Amino acid sequence: MKVLVINAGSSSLKYQLIDMTNEKVLAKGLAERIGIEGSMLTHQVYNKEGEFKIEKPMKDHTAAMELVSKALLDEEYGVIKSMDEVYAVGHRVLHGGRHFSQSMVINDEVMDAIRENIVLGPLHNPANIMGIEACQRLMPGKPNVSVFDTAFHQTMPEHAYIYALPYEMYEKYGIRKYGFHGTSHKYVSLRAAEILDKPLKELKIITCHLGNGSSIAAVKYGKVVDTSMGLTPLEGLPMGTRSGDIDPAVVTFLMQKENMTAEEMDNYLNKKSGVLGISGVSSDFRDLAQAASEGNKRAKLALDIFVYRVKKYIGAYAAAMGGVDVIVFTAGIGENTPDIRSNSCAGLEFLGVKIDEDKNNTKGQEMDISAPDSKVKVLVIPTNEELMIARETMELVGE
């Protein structure tokens, strides 16, 4: 059975076609600049070299899906003979709000709930809806499944997700911590248990999804008890361009001093802050490492702040769970930056954390980087959100 995985953005659509009999990716691609001049689809087949590109106007996501279909069926670069070979479609949906604690087969009720949560995910949910509707038009009758970024975190206890605001704001607007990157945190938690050959229900795991957007989760016996992102992905660690945790009074102070509107302040915190704002160099950690090695103090400061915050969250979540058995590093930075992993673990020996620097000298591959005498296992696990979405889809609609 083949599952098509869709991750729709406002002007882009990423996809993978996965054969679930062996979990092999048959093809993947990206439709970009949807609704914008210069739109293009780039398509890759895993047993063929090179890329297949289609440069053609895509006025909307339905047009983009038509090009995806054309690429999948192409005589040279296609991997299926008919779209009927696609058994189901799994969609990444950012925000499920309070409605969903698990993935759902999409029907009218689910779509209405996703629309209700646009207020919580104003940039992503509308794009996710467009992707779903495009698939429904192109492949009528095919099962579509929504896999929510927030769902895995909905096991958090009330004392972890409620903010210290007047309680009626939670009742009225749903203001609370939701958490994100849930599909990634779930995948690496399950994989960690497999690697260690232990039941997930017996492990206390801290998962560190470190990329341009970063979040950390405390997974106790298979359930999230806390996570660093909040109502939106702005809370938590400093990221590429996001501020992460700050004193809320900074917001009103800067709005008054800089005469910013609410929209301008939101853009300032989400697009101009983080390690970009600190360093003045880049939001890319590779650029920061290069600049720091050349003596740029602000680039080094940005990196120091990032690893300090990672370390603080690891310590806090070990306390929240009453200990930790496993720490997992994943996503672009977590998988590919040995220095970030090493510096984030330095000083955590009191928790029983000790890494082997030779094993840690690895990029992009699954690895146990724990020292032989480390009481806590430290793992690098490349995330695979698309496979997790495909698995969740099959769990709901598979025969």
N, C-alpha and C positions, 0 to 999 in steps of 0.2 A: 504494500500500500504506500502511496506517495502523498506526502503532505506538503503543501505550499505555505511557507511562512512569510508573512508580510509585516513590515515595519514602516508605516507611512508617516512622513513628516509633512509640513505645510507645503513644501515645494519639491519633495523627494519621495521615493518609494524604494526601499531595500527589499530584496526577496531572496529566498533560498528554496529549492525544491529538494526534499529529503526522502529517500527511499527508506521507509521505516522497518522493512524486513531485516536490514543490516545497519540502519542509521547512517547510511552513506549520503553525503551531499552530492547530488547529481549536477546541479548548476546553481549559480548565484549571480546576483547583479544589482545594479542601482540605476533607477530612473531619476534624473536630476533636472533642476530648473523647470519643473512642471508649472505651466502658466506663465513662463518667463521666456524671453527670446534666448535662443541657443540651447534649447532642451535636448538632452541626449540620454540614451540608454547604453550602459556598459554591461555586457553579459559574459560570464566565464563558465566554462565547462571543466570539470575537475580532471578529466582524463585527456584533455587537449591543451596544448600550449597557446598562449596568446589570449586576446580579448576580442569579442564580437561587439562592434559599436553601431548603433543606429542613431543618426542625427536627424531628428524629425520633430516638428512642433507637437507639443503635448499640452492641449488647452486645459486639461483637468486630469484627475486621477483615473478616470475611466479610460481616457486615451492612453495614459501610462500603462494601465493593465493590459490594454490591447497590444501594446508593444512588447510587454513581458510575455504574453501568450505567443506572439509572433516569434520571439527569440527562442522560447522553449520548444516550438514546433519547427524551427528552421532546419532545412535539409542537412546543412553542414554542422551547425552549432547547436541544434536542438537535441533534446534528450528524451522526448516523448513524441508519439505519433498523433495523439489527440488529447485535448484538455480533459476528456473523460477519464484519463488515467490518474488525474488528480482526485484523490479520495476526499480530502477535506482541506480547509484553509485555516491556519492559525494566525491570529492577529495580536501583535503587541499593542496593548492599550495602556496609556500612562496611568490614569487615575480612576480607580473604582470607588473612591470615597468610602463611606460606611456601608455601601450596598453589598460589596462583594469581598468575601474572604477566600474565594477560590475562583478558578477559571470557569467560564460559563459558555454553553452553546448559545449562540446569538439568536435572539428572537426580538419581537417588537418591544417587549418589556425591558430586555437588556439594553437595547438601543436607547430607549427613553432614559434609563438610568445613566448611561454614558453621557447623554446630552445634559442631564441634570448636573453632572460633575464637571461640565465645561468651566464653571465658575472656579473650580479648584485646579483645573489643568487647562487654562485658556489657550495656550500655544499648541499643546499636543493633542488633547481630546478631539478638537474639530478635525484635525488631520487624520487621526485614527478612524473617525467616522467616515471620512471621505474614502479611505482605503477599503473599509468594510463594504460601503455601498458600491464601490467600483467592482469589487469581486462578486457581489450579489447580482449586479447587472450582467457581468461577463459570463458568470457561471451559475445561472439560476438553478436552485435546487441543491447545490453543494452545501454540506454543513460548514458553517463558519464558527470559529471558537475565539472568544476574547480572553487573552491571558494578561491579567492586570499586573502592572509594576508594583502596585501597592498590596496585592493580595497576601503574599507570604508573610507580611508584617502584621497582619490583623489578629495574630495571636497575642500581641502585646497586652499586658494587663493595663487596667484603667489608670493606675498610678504612674505608668510610664508614658502614656500617650496624652493625658490631659494637661493643658497648659494652665498656669496659675493666673488665669483671667477670670472675670465674672462667669460663672458656670453657664449662664444663659446664652453666652456667645457660642458655646459648644452646642447647646440645644438648638439655637436659632440658625447658625451658619455652618455647623460642623467643623468649627475651628479646633483642631487637635493635631497631634503628630500622626502621619500616615506612613512615611518611609517610602523609599523608591529602590530601584535596582533589585527588586524582590526576586525576579526570575534568575538573576545571576547569583544572588546569595543562596537561593534554594539549590541551584545546580551544584555549586562548589561544596555546599554542606553535604549533600548526598554523595558527591564524589569523594570527599574526605573520608566519610564512613566506609566507602568501598575500598579505598586505598589502605586504610588501617584495619580492614576486615573486622569492624566492630559495628554493632547496631547503632543507628543514628540516635535512638532513644536513650543511649547510655553515654552520650558525648556532650560536653560543653565546648562549643566552637565559637570563635570570634572570626568572622569573615570580613576581610578588608578589600572592598572593591575600589581600587585606586586608579582613576583615569582622569580625563579632563573634568568629568563629574565624579566625585568620590563619595562613598558612604561606607560605614562600618555597621555590622549587625552582631548582636549577641544571640546566638542560637543555642538554647538550652534544651537538650533532649528532643531535638527536632522542631522546637517551636521558638519563634523570635520573641524575646522578652524586652528588647530595646533596639533601636537603630538611630543613626545619627541624623538622617534627613527628617524633615518635619512635615508641616502642612504643605510645603513646596520643597523642591530640591535645593533651596537656598540655605537651609539650616545645616549645621554640622561642621565638617572640615572646610578649611579654605581650599578652593579648587582653582581651575584654570583662570576663570574670570568671576567666580562667585565668592562672596565675602566669607561665607560660613558664619559661625557663631560670633555675634558682636553684641554689645550693650544696646538694647532697643532705643535708648535715649539718643544714640548717635544719629539715628534716622531723623528725628525731629530737629536735632541740633543742626545737621547739615542742610536740611530743607530750609530752615530759617536763614542760615548764614550764606548759603549759595543760591537762595531764591529758587529752589527746585520744586517742580510739581510732583505729585505722587508718581506719575508715570516716569518722569525723569529720574526720580529716586530709585524706582524699581529697576530701571535700566542700569543705573550706576552700580547698584549692588550685584546685579546678575551678569553684567557684561563688561564692567570696567574695574572690577575689584579682584579679589583672589590674588594668586601669585603674579598675575599681570600687573595689578595695581601696586603691589609691594615692590616688585622688581623694576617696573617700567621697561622691561625687556621683552617679555613674551609670556603667553599662557602655556607654552609648550615646555614641559620639564626637560626635554633634551637641550633646548636652547638655554635654559637656566643653568643646567649643569656645565655647559660649555662656557657660558659667561662667568660663572663662579670660578671655574678653573683658570680663567684669565684675570681673576682678581676683582670682579664686579661684586662689591659688598652687598648691594641690595638683592642681587640674584641669589647670593649665598643665604642672605637673611630669609628670603622667600622659601627656600628649601628647608632651612632650619625650622621655620615656623610650621611648615607642613608636617615634618616628621615629629615635631614636638606634639602637635595636636593628635596625630595618629597614635603616638605612644600614650597620651592622656586617655584617649577613648579606649584603647586596649586595657589599660589599668582600671578604668571605670567599669567596663563591662565584665572584667574578671571579678570585680567586687559585686556587681549586680547578680552574677550567676553563682557566687560562692566558689569561684575557682575557674580554671580553664584547662582543657585537655589539648585543644588544637587551635592554632592560629593559621588562617589561610590568607595568602596574598593572591589577588587576581586582578584582571582588567589590564589596560595598556601599561600603566606605571607599575602596578603590583607584579605583573608577569615579567617585565623587561628591565627593571631598574634595581640591580643588586644593592647599590648604595642606599636607596630609600628603604629597602627591607632591613638591611643591616642596622642603619641608624634608628629605625623605628623600634627595633628590638633591643638596642643597646640600653642598658640600665634596667632591663626587666628580669635580670637574673634572680631577683628576690621572688619572682613568680615561678621560677623554674624554667625560664625561657633562655635558651642558648642555641645559637646557630653555628653551623660549620661554614666558615667563610669560603672554603674551596667549593663545597656543594652549592653555596649561594651564588657563585660566579656563573650564573646561567640566565638565559633569556628565552622566554616564550615556550618553555617546556615544563611538563609536569615533573616536580622534583620534591623530595623530602630534604629540606635543608637544615634539619635539626642536627645539633651535635649529638654524639652517641650518649652523652650523659645528661642531655636535656630532658627534664621531666615533662615538658610541653612539646608536642609535635608542632613543627613549623613547616607548612607546605606551600608550594607554589602550584596553583592549579589554573591553567588557562580556562577562562569561562566559555560557556557555549550556550548563550541565551536562546539562539534559534533552535537548537536541539531540544532544549527544555520546553520551548513553546510547542514544538512538534510532538513531544511526548505527552504533554498536557492535553493537546488536541486529540491524540489517539486514545487517551484514557477516557475521554468523554464520548467520542463518537466511533471508536474502533469496534469492529465486529467481535 
